[in-house]
Amino acid sequence: MADPDTTTAPDDTTDEPGARGRLIIKDRAIAKIATTAALQVPGVVQQGGGLTRFTGRDLPRADVSTGARSVAVNLYLGVRWPCDVAELTRRVHREVGDQVENLTGMPLHQLGVLVAGTDCAAPGDPDECPAPRPAPDVVAPRTPTAAPAAVPAAVAIAVGLLALAAVAARELLIARGAISGAPWLRNTFEWIGRLHWEQWLVPVSLAALVLGVLFVLLALAPRTRTHVPARIGADAPAVWLRPVDVARMCSARAGTVAGVLSAHTTVDRRRATVHVVAAPDRPTGELRDVVADAVRDSLTVLDRPLKLRVRVRRTRGES
């Protein structure tokens, strides 16, 4: 029998956290936390009812994947439209992340947000959803243009100046005594200084004058356009077509006309010429008019109209 005056100390090991058990939070509970937090964001609406309660397709809903130390959630939302979806998504990320971490103690590793449904805003309640951002000012893009006409002349002058710099460096080294050899620049200038008037100086001077005027004109020449703007209903063109693209479009359109065996188109800055090979049983004049009407409809997308010319010929051996 135990001594009544002695007491037994409680076992302290039962107070250790590991001996108390463990906490398990099911995915369904985390999904409920995520959807409830998402509904706290203005603009997120609840959609469902009827058969969706049995199929599980009501919104918002969440698919949860729980790891050892973190949680990943895919969240499907219904939103009130119109709204700024990017701003709404940022708010959902912030609200759901805070609620999941605070209530479960596990950080949100990944949150995917998918807008799966929309609901029109009720009249008189426009502030229920974040207002869309104002559209930015449209800046007219630059027209595609070719390289400046002065590029070849500029490259030639640059190469010449580099060669002159190399010759001048050689002259400096010779003057300093670093290398030996005959100076080219000094001898050339002395030869020019001893020159007297000769007949060959006239064509050389004229050639230099013409070359100088040509360089000035090349420097001032505007860059040529390489593409044709297309009309898409905007104030400023945003789409350009190459002449070869316009030619292919016209040829493809002409090839759909009955009686056309083949079609080939050439396009320049002002005109589109369609060359058509006609079937033997199709009248030339009628086919020309039909092809012109079909191709002209395709050219209406161009911002700058092109003159259309259709040439029809028959296969070899046909009159």
C-alpha positions as CSV (number, residue, x, y, z in Angstrom):
1,M,0.0,0.0,0.0
2,A,1.3,3.4,-0.9
3,D,2.2,5.9,1.8
4,P,-0.7,8.4,2.1
5,D,1.7,11.2,2.8
6,T,3.5,10.9,-0.5
7,T,2.1,12.2,-3.7
8,T,3.0,11.2,-7.3
9,A,4.1,14.0,-9.6
10,P,2.2,14.1,-12.9
11,D,3.9,13.0,-15.9
12,D,5.2,16.1,-17.8
13,T,5.6,14.2,-21.0
14,T,1.8,14.4,-21.5
15,D,2.1,18.2,-22.0
16,E,4.5,17.9,-24.9
17,P,2.9,19.1,-28.2
18,G,3.8,15.9,-29.9
19,A,1.9,13.9,-27.4
20,R,-1.3,15.9,-27.6
21,G,-2.2,14.7,-31.1
22,R,-2.2,16.5,-34.4
23,L,-4.4,18.9,-36.4
24,I,-5.7,17.9,-39.8
25,I,-7.5,20.5,-42.0
26,K,-9.3,18.8,-44.8
27,D,-9.3,20.2,-48.3
28,R,-13.0,20.9,-48.2
29,A,-12.5,23.3,-45.2
30,I,-9.7,25.1,-47.0
31,A,-11.9,25.4,-50.1
32,K,-14.6,26.9,-48.0
33,I,-12.2,29.4,-46.5
34,A,-10.9,30.4,-50.0
35,T,-14.4,30.9,-51.5
36,T,-15.7,32.8,-48.5
37,A,-12.6,35.1,-48.7
38,A,-13.1,35.6,-52.4
39,L,-16.7,36.7,-51.9
40,Q,-15.5,39.5,-49.6
41,V,-13.9,41.2,-52.6
42,P,-16.2,43.7,-54.4
43,G,-17.1,42.4,-57.8
44,V,-17.0,38.7,-57.0
45,V,-20.6,37.3,-57.1
46,Q,-22.1,34.0,-56.2
47,Q,-23.6,32.1,-59.1
48,G,-25.4,28.8,-58.8
49,G,-28.6,27.2,-57.7
50,G,-30.8,24.4,-59.1
51,L,-28.8,21.6,-60.6
52,T,-25.5,23.2,-60.0
53,R,-25.8,22.4,-56.3
54,F,-25.7,18.7,-57.2
55,T,-23.1,18.9,-60.0
56,G,-20.8,21.1,-57.9
57,R,-20.5,23.7,-60.7
58,D,-21.7,26.7,-58.7
59,L,-19.4,29.7,-58.3
60,P,-17.1,30.5,-56.6
61,R,-15.6,27.1,-56.1
62,A,-12.0,26.0,-55.3
63,D,-9.8,23.0,-56.0
64,V,-7.3,22.6,-53.2
65,S,-4.1,20.7,-53.1
66,T,-2.5,20.4,-49.6
67,G,1.2,19.8,-49.2
68,A,3.3,19.2,-46.1
69,R,3.8,22.9,-45.3
70,S,1.8,24.9,-47.9
71,V,-1.4,25.0,-49.8
72,A,-2.2,25.4,-53.6
73,V,-5.6,26.6,-54.7
74,N,-7.3,27.0,-58.1
75,L,-10.2,29.4,-57.7
76,Y,-13.1,29.7,-60.1
77,L,-15.0,32.9,-59.8
78,G,-18.1,34.7,-61.1
79,V,-17.6,38.4,-61.5
80,R,-19.9,41.4,-62.0
81,W,-19.3,42.8,-65.4
82,P,-17.9,45.2,-66.5
83,C,-15.0,45.5,-64.2
84,D,-11.2,45.7,-64.2
85,V,-10.3,42.0,-64.1
86,A,-6.6,42.6,-63.4
87,E,-7.4,44.8,-60.3
88,L,-10.1,42.3,-59.1
89,T,-7.6,39.4,-59.4
90,R,-5.0,41.3,-57.3
91,R,-7.6,41.9,-54.6
92,V,-8.6,38.2,-54.6
93,H,-5.0,37.1,-54.3
94,R,-4.4,39.4,-51.4
95,E,-7.7,38.5,-49.5
96,V,-7.6,34.8,-50.1
97,G,-3.9,34.5,-49.2
98,D,-4.3,36.4,-46.0
99,Q,-7.4,34.4,-44.9
100,V,-5.9,31.0,-45.7
101,E,-2.7,31.7,-43.9
102,N,-4.3,33.2,-40.9
103,L,-7.0,30.5,-40.4
104,T,-5.0,27.4,-41.3
105,G,-1.5,28.4,-40.4
106,M,-0.1,27.3,-43.7
107,P,1.1,29.7,-46.4
108,L,-0.6,29.9,-49.7
109,H,2.0,28.5,-52.2
110,Q,0.1,29.1,-55.4
111,L,-3.3,30.6,-56.2
112,G,-4.8,30.3,-59.7
113,V,-7.8,32.5,-60.5
114,L,-10.1,31.7,-63.4
115,V,-13.0,33.9,-64.3
116,A,-15.6,31.3,-65.2
117,G,-18.8,33.4,-65.2
118,T,-20.0,37.0,-65.4
119,D,-23.0,38.8,-64.1
120,C,-24.2,42.2,-65.5
121,A,-24.1,45.0,-63.0
122,A,-27.4,46.0,-61.5
123,P,-28.7,49.5,-62.5
124,G,-27.7,52.1,-60.0
125,D,-25.0,49.9,-58.5
126,P,-22.0,50.7,-60.7
127,D,-19.5,50.7,-57.8
128,E,-20.0,47.0,-56.9
129,C,-17.0,46.2,-59.1
130,P,-13.7,48.0,-59.5
131,A,-14.1,50.5,-62.3
132,P,-12.3,49.8,-65.6
133,R,-9.2,51.8,-66.1
134,P,-9.5,54.6,-68.7
135,A,-8.3,53.6,-72.1
136,P,-4.8,54.9,-72.9
137,D,-4.2,57.6,-75.5
138,V,-3.7,56.0,-78.9
139,V,-0.4,57.0,-80.4
140,A,-0.1,56.7,-84.2
141,P,2.5,54.1,-85.0
142,R,5.3,54.9,-87.4
143,T,4.8,53.9,-91.0
144,P,7.1,51.2,-92.3
145,T,9.7,52.8,-94.5
146,A,12.8,51.7,-96.4
147,A,16.3,52.6,-95.3
148,P,17.4,56.2,-96.2
149,A,18.7,56.6,-99.7
150,A,21.9,58.2,-98.3
151,V,23.0,55.0,-96.5
152,P,25.3,53.8,-99.3
153,A,26.9,57.2,-99.7
154,A,27.3,57.5,-95.9
155,V,28.9,54.0,-95.7
156,A,31.4,55.0,-98.5
157,I,32.3,58.3,-96.8
158,A,32.7,56.5,-93.4
159,V,35.1,53.9,-95.0
160,G,37.0,56.7,-96.7
161,L,37.4,58.6,-93.5
162,L,38.6,55.5,-91.7
163,A,41.2,55.0,-94.4
164,L,42.2,58.7,-94.1
165,A,42.6,58.3,-90.4
166,A,44.8,55.2,-90.9
167,V,47.0,57.1,-93.4
168,A,47.2,60.1,-91.0
169,A,48.3,57.8,-88.2
170,R,51.0,56.4,-90.5
171,E,52.2,60.0,-91.3
172,L,52.4,60.8,-87.6
173,L,54.5,57.7,-86.8
174,I,56.8,58.5,-89.7
175,A,57.2,62.1,-88.4
176,R,58.0,60.8,-84.9
177,G,60.6,58.4,-86.3
178,A,58.7,55.3,-85.0
179,I,58.6,53.8,-88.5
180,S,60.3,54.4,-91.8
181,G,58.9,55.0,-95.2
182,A,57.8,57.7,-97.6
183,P,55.1,60.0,-96.4
184,W,52.0,59.8,-98.6
185,L,50.0,62.8,-97.5
186,R,52.9,65.2,-97.6
187,N,54.1,64.1,-101.0
188,T,50.5,64.3,-102.3
189,F,50.0,67.8,-101.1
190,E,53.3,68.9,-102.5
191,W,52.4,67.4,-105.9
192,I,49.0,69.2,-105.8
193,G,50.8,72.5,-104.9
194,R,53.1,72.1,-108.0
195,L,50.2,71.5,-110.4
196,H,49.4,74.1,-113.0
197,W,46.2,74.4,-115.0
198,E,45.6,71.4,-117.1
199,Q,42.7,70.4,-119.4
200,W,41.8,67.4,-117.3
201,L,41.0,69.5,-114.3
202,V,37.7,70.7,-116.0
203,P,36.0,67.2,-116.1
204,V,37.3,66.4,-112.6
205,S,35.8,69.6,-111.2
206,L,32.5,69.0,-112.9
207,A,32.5,65.4,-111.6
208,A,33.2,66.6,-108.1
209,L,30.4,69.2,-108.4
210,V,27.9,66.6,-109.6
211,L,28.9,64.2,-106.9
212,G,28.5,66.8,-104.2
213,V,25.0,67.8,-105.4
214,L,24.1,64.1,-105.6
215,F,25.1,63.6,-102.0
216,V,23.0,66.6,-100.9
217,L,20.0,65.2,-102.7
218,L,20.4,61.8,-101.2
219,A,20.7,63.3,-97.7
220,L,17.4,65.3,-98.2
221,A,15.5,62.5,-100.0
222,P,12.5,61.2,-97.9
223,R,12.4,57.5,-97.1
224,T,10.1,55.5,-99.3
225,R,7.2,53.6,-97.9
226,T,7.5,49.8,-98.1
227,H,4.0,48.9,-96.9
228,V,0.4,49.8,-97.7
229,P,-1.8,50.8,-94.7
230,A,-5.0,48.8,-94.2
231,R,-8.2,50.4,-93.1
232,I,-9.5,48.7,-89.9
233,G,-11.8,51.4,-88.6
234,A,-9.3,53.2,-86.3
235,D,-8.1,56.7,-86.6
236,A,-4.5,55.6,-87.1
237,P,-3.5,52.6,-89.2
238,A,-2.2,49.7,-87.2
239,V,-1.8,47.1,-89.9
240,W,0.3,47.4,-93.0
241,L,0.6,45.0,-96.0
242,R,3.6,44.5,-98.2
243,P,3.0,44.9,-102.0
244,V,3.6,41.2,-102.4
245,D,0.9,40.5,-99.8
246,V,-1.6,42.7,-101.7
247,A,-0.6,40.9,-104.9
248,R,-1.2,37.5,-103.4
249,M,-4.6,38.7,-102.0
250,C,-5.7,39.9,-105.4
251,S,-4.5,36.7,-107.2
252,A,-6.3,34.5,-104.6
253,R,-9.5,36.5,-105.1
254,A,-9.3,36.4,-108.9
255,G,-8.6,32.7,-108.8
256,T,-12.0,32.1,-107.2
257,V,-13.9,33.4,-110.2
258,A,-15.4,30.8,-112.5
259,G,-13.6,30.5,-115.8
260,V,-10.2,31.7,-114.4
261,L,-7.5,29.1,-114.9
262,S,-4.7,31.0,-113.2
263,A,-4.1,34.5,-112.0
264,H,-1.0,36.6,-111.3
265,T,-0.8,40.1,-109.9
266,T,1.8,42.8,-109.9
267,V,1.5,45.8,-107.5
268,D,3.4,49.1,-107.6
269,R,2.9,52.3,-105.7
270,R,-0.2,53.4,-107.7
271,R,-1.6,50.4,-109.5
272,A,-2.5,46.7,-109.1
273,T,-2.5,44.7,-112.4
274,V,-4.1,41.3,-112.5
275,H,-3.0,39.0,-115.3
276,V,-5.7,36.3,-115.8
277,V,-5.6,33.2,-118.0
278,A,-9.1,32.5,-119.1
279,A,-10.9,29.3,-120.0
280,P,-11.6,28.8,-123.7
281,D,-15.4,28.9,-123.2
282,R,-15.5,32.1,-121.1
283,P,-16.0,35.5,-123.0
284,T,-13.0,37.8,-122.3
285,G,-14.9,41.0,-121.7
286,E,-17.4,39.4,-119.3
287,L,-14.6,37.7,-117.4
288,R,-12.6,40.9,-117.1
289,D,-15.6,42.7,-115.5
290,V,-16.3,39.9,-113.1
291,V,-12.6,39.6,-112.0
292,A,-12.4,43.4,-111.6
293,D,-15.5,43.5,-109.3
294,A,-14.2,40.6,-107.2
295,V,-10.7,42.0,-106.8
296,R,-12.0,45.5,-106.2
297,D,-13.9,44.3,-103.1
298,S,-10.6,42.9,-101.7
299,L,-8.8,46.2,-102.3
300,T,-11.4,48.1,-100.2
301,V,-9.4,47.1,-97.0
302,L,-6.5,49.4,-98.1
303,D,-6.4,52.8,-96.7
304,R,-4.9,54.2,-99.9
305,P,-6.8,53.2,-103.0
306,L,-5.0,51.5,-105.8
307,K,-6.0,51.7,-109.5
308,L,-7.0,48.3,-110.7
309,R,-6.3,46.9,-114.2
310,V,-7.2,43.4,-115.4
311,R,-5.6,41.8,-118.3
312,V,-7.2,38.6,-119.7
313,R,-5.5,36.2,-122.1
314,R,-6.4,32.7,-123.2
315,T,-4.2,29.6,-123.1
316,R,-1.8,29.0,-125.9
317,G,-3.4,27.8,-129.1
318,E,-6.7,29.6,-128.4
319,S,-7.7,32.7,-130.2
